[in-house]
Amino acid sequence: MKHGATKVLYIFILAKHITWACIMDFIS
C-alpha cells in the first residue's frame, strides 16, 4: 500500500515537473 502510494506520488511530481518545463519553454 505504502509503496503504491509512493509510486503514484513520484509519477505526479514527475508529470508536474514536465508540465512546468513545457509551460516555461512555451512562454519563453
C-alpha positions as CSV (number, residue, x, y, z in Angstrom):
1,M,0.0,0.0,0.0
2,K,2.7,2.4,1.0
3,H,4.9,1.5,-1.9
4,G,2.0,2.1,-4.3
5,A,1.2,5.5,-2.9
6,T,4.9,6.4,-3.2
7,K,4.9,5.4,-6.8
8,V,1.8,7.5,-7.5
9,L,3.3,10.5,-5.7
10,Y,6.6,10.1,-7.7
11,I,4.7,10.0,-11.0
12,F,2.6,13.0,-10.0
13,I,5.7,15.1,-9.2
14,L,7.4,13.9,-12.4
15,A,4.4,14.9,-14.5
16,K,4.1,18.2,-12.7
17,H,7.8,19.0,-13.4
18,I,7.4,18.0,-17.1
19,T,4.3,20.2,-17.4
20,W,6.0,23.1,-15.7
21,A,9.1,22.8,-18.1
22,C,6.8,22.8,-21.1
23,I,5.0,25.9,-19.8
24,M,8.2,27.7,-19.3
25,D,9.5,26.7,-22.7
26,F,6.2,27.9,-24.3
27,I,6.4,31.3,-22.5
28,S,10.0,31.9,-23.5
